[in-house]
Amino acid sequence: MLPMKTAIHENEILALEDGKTIGKIEFALQDNTLSILHTYAYESGKGIGSILMQAALSFAEEHHYTILPVCSFAQEYLRKKGLMQ
């Protein structure tokens, strides 16, 4: 098994393992705001959602985007990291 990787394709951040998509974040970009609309992990207990959120945070930081967490997973992740109240 290869390590999990992430890739950005159109309006999605994909989690890939052995060349297979195992999760994704769907997002929208508008006025320098990255809205995280949905987070999907196709297998539970592997930390896929957290890896996707880390990739989303890195992508937003690199491009100076503000994050708007629309989906409940993104909201909870940011709360746990102390990045949102």
CNS distance restraints for C-alpha pairs under 8 A (distance, minus, plus):
assign (resid   1 and name CA) (resid  17 and name CA) 7.54 0.50 0.50
assign (resid   1 and name CA) (resid  18 and name CA) 6.46 0.50 0.50
assign (resid   2 and name CA) (resid  17 and name CA) 6.24 0.50 0.50
assign (resid   2 and name CA) (resid  18 and name CA) 5.61 0.50 0.50
assign (resid   3 and name CA) (resid  17 and name CA) 6.42 0.50 0.50
assign (resid   3 and name CA) (resid  18 and name CA) 7.81 0.50 0.50
assign (resid   4 and name CA) (resid  15 and name CA) 6.63 0.50 0.50
assign (resid   4 and name CA) (resid  16 and name CA) 5.55 0.50 0.50
assign (resid   4 and name CA) (resid  17 and name CA) 4.77 0.50 0.50
assign (resid   4 and name CA) (resid  18 and name CA) 7.75 0.50 0.50
assign (resid   5 and name CA) (resid  15 and name CA) 5.75 0.50 0.50
assign (resid   5 and name CA) (resid  16 and name CA) 5.08 0.50 0.50
assign (resid   5 and name CA) (resid  17 and name CA) 6.44 0.50 0.50
assign (resid   6 and name CA) (resid  13 and name CA) 6.67 0.50 0.50
assign (resid   6 and name CA) (resid  14 and name CA) 5.31 0.50 0.50
assign (resid   6 and name CA) (resid  15 and name CA) 4.56 0.50 0.50
assign (resid   6 and name CA) (resid  16 and name CA) 5.86 0.50 0.50
assign (resid   6 and name CA) (resid  51 and name CA) 7.98 0.50 0.50
assign (resid   6 and name CA) (resid  52 and name CA) 7.11 0.50 0.50
assign (resid   6 and name CA) (resid  55 and name CA) 6.94 0.50 0.50
assign (resid   7 and name CA) (resid  13 and name CA) 5.65 0.50 0.50
assign (resid   7 and name CA) (resid  14 and name CA) 5.16 0.50 0.50
assign (resid   7 and name CA) (resid  15 and name CA) 6.77 0.50 0.50
assign (resid   7 and name CA) (resid  16 and name CA) 7.62 0.50 0.50
assign (resid   8 and name CA) (resid  12 and name CA) 5.78 0.50 0.50
assign (resid   8 and name CA) (resid  13 and name CA) 4.46 0.50 0.50
assign (resid   8 and name CA) (resid  14 and name CA) 6.16 0.50 0.50
assign (resid   9 and name CA) (resid  13 and name CA) 6.32 0.50 0.50
assign (resid   9 and name CA) (resid  14 and name CA) 7.33 0.50 0.50
assign (resid  11 and name CA) (resid  26 and name CA) 5.96 0.50 0.50
assign (resid  11 and name CA) (resid  27 and name CA) 5.37 0.50 0.50
assign (resid  11 and name CA) (resid  28 and name CA) 6.20 0.50 0.50
assign (resid  12 and name CA) (resid  24 and name CA) 6.43 0.50 0.50
assign (resid  12 and name CA) (resid  25 and name CA) 5.44 0.50 0.50
assign (resid  12 and name CA) (resid  26 and name CA) 4.61 0.50 0.50
assign (resid  12 and name CA) (resid  27 and name CA) 5.97 0.50 0.50
assign (resid  13 and name CA) (resid  24 and name CA) 5.42 0.50 0.50
assign (resid  13 and name CA) (resid  25 and name CA) 5.07 0.50 0.50
assign (resid  13 and name CA) (resid  26 and name CA) 6.69 0.50 0.50
assign (resid  13 and name CA) (resid  27 and name CA) 7.92 0.50 0.50
assign (resid  13 and name CA) (resid  52 and name CA) 6.84 0.50 0.50
assign (resid  13 and name CA) (resid  55 and name CA) 7.54 0.50 0.50
assign (resid  13 and name CA) (resid  56 and name CA) 7.21 0.50 0.50
assign (resid  14 and name CA) (resid  21 and name CA) 6.48 0.50 0.50
assign (resid  14 and name CA) (resid  22 and name CA) 7.67 0.50 0.50
assign (resid  14 and name CA) (resid  23 and name CA) 5.97 0.50 0.50
assign (resid  14 and name CA) (resid  24 and name CA) 4.40 0.50 0.50
assign (resid  14 and name CA) (resid  25 and name CA) 6.61 0.50 0.50
assign (resid  14 and name CA) (resid  52 and name CA) 7.26 0.50 0.50
assign (resid  15 and name CA) (resid  21 and name CA) 5.73 0.50 0.50
assign (resid  15 and name CA) (resid  22 and name CA) 5.58 0.50 0.50
assign (resid  15 and name CA) (resid  23 and name CA) 4.99 0.50 0.50
assign (resid  15 and name CA) (resid  24 and name CA) 5.79 0.50 0.50
assign (resid  15 and name CA) (resid  48 and name CA) 6.95 0.50 0.50
assign (resid  15 and name CA) (resid  51 and name CA) 7.69 0.50 0.50
assign (resid  15 and name CA) (resid  52 and name CA) 6.48 0.50 0.50
assign (resid  16 and name CA) (resid  20 and name CA) 5.29 0.50 0.50
assign (resid  16 and name CA) (resid  21 and name CA) 4.56 0.50 0.50
assign (resid  16 and name CA) (resid  22 and name CA) 5.70 0.50 0.50
assign (resid  16 and name CA) (resid  23 and name CA) 7.32 0.50 0.50
assign (resid  17 and name CA) (resid  21 and name CA) 6.55 0.50 0.50
assign (resid  17 and name CA) (resid  22 and name CA) 6.64 0.50 0.50
assign (resid  22 and name CA) (resid  41 and name CA) 6.29 0.50 0.50
assign (resid  22 and name CA) (resid  42 and name CA) 5.26 0.50 0.50
assign (resid  22 and name CA) (resid  43 and name CA) 6.90 0.50 0.50
assign (resid  22 and name CA) (resid  48 and name CA) 7.66 0.50 0.50
assign (resid  23 and name CA) (resid  39 and name CA) 7.65 0.50 0.50
assign (resid  23 and name CA) (resid  40 and name CA) 5.15 0.50 0.50
assign (resid  23 and name CA) (resid  41 and name CA) 4.23 0.50 0.50
assign (resid  23 and name CA) (resid  42 and name CA) 5.40 0.50 0.50
assign (resid  23 and name CA) (resid  43 and name CA) 7.87 0.50 0.50
assign (resid  23 and name CA) (resid  48 and name CA) 6.53 0.50 0.50
assign (resid  23 and name CA) (resid  49 and name CA) 7.46 0.50 0.50
assign (resid  23 and name CA) (resid  52 and name CA) 7.86 0.50 0.50
assign (resid  24 and name CA) (resid  39 and name CA) 5.93 0.50 0.50
assign (resid  24 and name CA) (resid  40 and name CA) 5.20 0.50 0.50
assign (resid  24 and name CA) (resid  41 and name CA) 6.64 0.50 0.50
assign (resid  24 and name CA) (resid  52 and name CA) 6.85 0.50 0.50
assign (resid  25 and name CA) (resid  36 and name CA) 6.93 0.50 0.50
assign (resid  25 and name CA) (resid  37 and name CA) 7.34 0.50 0.50
assign (resid  25 and name CA) (resid  38 and name CA) 5.60 0.50 0.50
assign (resid  25 and name CA) (resid  39 and name CA) 4.44 0.50 0.50
assign (resid  25 and name CA) (resid  40 and name CA) 6.25 0.50 0.50
assign (resid  25 and name CA) (resid  52 and name CA) 6.68 0.50 0.50
assign (resid  25 and name CA) (resid  53 and name CA) 7.97 0.50 0.50
assign (resid  26 and name CA) (resid  36 and name CA) 6.27 0.50 0.50
assign (resid  26 and name CA) (resid  37 and name CA) 5.53 0.50 0.50
assign (resid  26 and name CA) (resid  38 and name CA) 5.18 0.50 0.50
assign (resid  26 and name CA) (resid  39 and name CA) 6.55 0.50 0.50
assign (resid  27 and name CA) (resid  34 and name CA) 6.59 0.50 0.50
assign (resid  27 and name CA) (resid  35 and name CA) 5.38 0.50 0.50
assign (resid  27 and name CA) (resid  36 and name CA) 4.56 0.50 0.50
assign (resid  27 and name CA) (resid  37 and name CA) 5.23 0.50 0.50
assign (resid  27 and name CA) (resid  38 and name CA) 7.15 0.50 0.50
assign (resid  28 and name CA) (resid  34 and name CA) 5.88 0.50 0.50
assign (resid  28 and name CA) (resid  35 and name CA) 5.14 0.50 0.50
assign (resid  28 and name CA) (resid  36 and name CA) 6.79 0.50 0.50
assign (resid  28 and name CA) (resid  37 and name CA) 7.22 0.50 0.50
assign (resid  29 and name CA) (resid  33 and name CA) 5.63 0.50 0.50
assign (resid  29 and name CA) (resid  34 and name CA) 4.83 0.50 0.50
assign (resid  29 and name CA) (resid  35 and name CA) 6.31 0.50 0.50
assign (resid  30 and name CA) (resid  34 and name CA) 6.88 0.50 0.50
assign (resid  32 and name CA) (resid  64 and name CA) 7.30 0.50 0.50
assign (resid  32 and name CA) (resid  65 and name CA) 4.86 0.50 0.50
assign (resid  32 and name CA) (resid  66 and name CA) 6.34 0.50 0.50
assign (resid  33 and name CA) (resid  65 and name CA) 5.21 0.50 0.50
assign (resid  33 and name CA) (resid  66 and name CA) 4.68 0.50 0.50
assign (resid  33 and name CA) (resid  67 and name CA) 5.76 0.50 0.50
assign (resid  33 and name CA) (resid  68 and name CA) 6.66 0.50 0.50
assign (resid  34 and name CA) (resid  60 and name CA) 6.84 0.50 0.50
assign (resid  34 and name CA) (resid  65 and name CA) 6.02 0.50 0.50
assign (resid  34 and name CA) (resid  66 and name CA) 5.96 0.50 0.50
assign (resid  34 and name CA) (resid  67 and name CA) 4.85 0.50 0.50
assign (resid  34 and name CA) (resid  68 and name CA) 6.00 0.50 0.50
assign (resid  35 and name CA) (resid  67 and name CA) 5.91 0.50 0.50
assign (resid  35 and name CA) (resid  68 and name CA) 4.53 0.50 0.50
assign (resid  35 and name CA) (resid  69 and name CA) 5.85 0.50 0.50
assign (resid  35 and name CA) (resid  70 and name CA) 6.41 0.50 0.50
assign (resid  36 and name CA) (resid  67 and name CA) 7.30 0.50 0.50
assign (resid  36 and name CA) (resid  68 and name CA) 6.21 0.50 0.50
assign (resid  36 and name CA) (resid  69 and name CA) 4.98 0.50 0.50
assign (resid  36 and name CA) (resid  70 and name CA) 5.51 0.50 0.50
assign (resid  36 and name CA) (resid  71 and name CA) 6.36 0.50 0.50
assign (resid  36 and name CA) (resid  74 and name CA) 6.96 0.50 0.50
assign (resid  37 and name CA) (resid  69 and name CA) 7.01 0.50 0.50
assign (resid  37 and name CA) (resid  70 and name CA) 5.14 0.50 0.50
assign (resid  37 and name CA) (resid  71 and name CA) 5.26 0.50 0.50
assign (resid  38 and name CA) (resid  70 and name CA) 7.47 0.50 0.50
assign (resid  38 and name CA) (resid  71 and name CA) 5.30 0.50 0.50
assign (resid  39 and name CA) (resid  49 and name CA) 6.72 0.50 0.50
assign (resid  39 and name CA) (resid  71 and name CA) 6.98 0.50 0.50
assign (resid  39 and name CA) (resid  73 and name CA) 6.73 0.50 0.50
assign (resid  39 and name CA) (resid  74 and name CA) 7.34 0.50 0.50
assign (resid  40 and name CA) (resid  49 and name CA) 7.00 0.50 0.50
assign (resid  41 and name CA) (resid  48 and name CA) 5.78 0.50 0.50
assign (resid  41 and name CA) (resid  49 and name CA) 5.96 0.50 0.50
assign (resid  43 and name CA) (resid  48 and name CA) 7.73 0.50 0.50
assign (resid  44 and name CA) (resid  48 and name CA) 7.66 0.50 0.50
assign (resid  47 and name CA) (resid  51 and name CA) 6.28 0.50 0.50
assign (resid  48 and name CA) (resid  52 and name CA) 6.16 0.50 0.50
assign (resid  49 and name CA) (resid  53 and name CA) 6.16 0.50 0.50
assign (resid  49 and name CA) (resid  73 and name CA) 7.92 0.50 0.50
assign (resid  50 and name CA) (resid  54 and name CA) 6.14 0.50 0.50
assign (resid  50 and name CA) (resid  77 and name CA) 7.42 0.50 0.50
assign (resid  51 and name CA) (resid  55 and name CA) 6.28 0.50 0.50
assign (resid  52 and name CA) (resid  56 and name CA) 6.20 0.50 0.50
assign (resid  53 and name CA) (resid  57 and name CA) 6.11 0.50 0.50
assign (resid  53 and name CA) (resid  74 and name CA) 7.05 0.50 0.50
assign (resid  53 and name CA) (resid  77 and name CA) 7.66 0.50 0.50
assign (resid  54 and name CA) (resid  58 and name CA) 6.18 0.50 0.50
assign (resid  55 and name CA) (resid  59 and name CA) 6.06 0.50 0.50
assign (resid  56 and name CA) (resid  60 and name CA) 6.07 0.50 0.50
assign (resid  57 and name CA) (resid  61 and name CA) 6.04 0.50 0.50
assign (resid  57 and name CA) (resid  67 and name CA) 7.82 0.50 0.50
assign (resid  58 and name CA) (resid  62 and name CA) 6.00 0.50 0.50
assign (resid  59 and name CA) (resid  63 and name CA) 6.32 0.50 0.50
assign (resid  60 and name CA) (resid  64 and name CA) 5.72 0.50 0.50
assign (resid  60 and name CA) (resid  65 and name CA) 4.63 0.50 0.50
assign (resid  60 and name CA) (resid  66 and name CA) 6.63 0.50 0.50
assign (resid  60 and name CA) (resid  67 and name CA) 6.90 0.50 0.50
assign (resid  61 and name CA) (resid  65 and name CA) 6.24 0.50 0.50
assign (resid  69 and name CA) (resid  74 and name CA) 5.32 0.50 0.50
assign (resid  69 and name CA) (resid  75 and name CA) 5.35 0.50 0.50
assign (resid  70 and name CA) (resid  74 and name CA) 7.11 0.50 0.50
assign (resid  70 and name CA) (resid  75 and name CA) 7.06 0.50 0.50
assign (resid  71 and name CA) (resid  75 and name CA) 6.43 0.50 0.50
assign (resid  72 and name CA) (resid  76 and name CA) 6.12 0.50 0.50
assign (resid  73 and name CA) (resid  77 and name CA) 6.04 0.50 0.50
assign (resid  74 and name CA) (resid  78 and name CA) 6.15 0.50 0.50
assign (resid  75 and name CA) (resid  79 and name CA) 6.20 0.50 0.50
assign (resid  75 and name CA) (resid  84 and name CA) 7.46 0.50 0.50
assign (resid  76 and name CA) (resid  80 and name CA) 6.15 0.50 0.50
assign (resid  77 and name CA) (resid  81 and name CA) 6.30 0.50 0.50
assign (resid  78 and name CA) (resid  82 and name CA) 6.17 0.50 0.50
assign (resid  78 and name CA) (resid  83 and name CA) 5.00 0.50 0.50
assign (resid  78 and name CA) (resid  84 and name CA) 5.40 0.50 0.50
assign (resid  79 and name CA) (resid  83 and name CA) 5.78 0.50 0.50
assign (resid  79 and name CA) (resid  84 and name CA) 4.76 0.50 0.50
assign (resid  79 and name CA) (resid  85 and name CA) 5.79 0.50 0.50
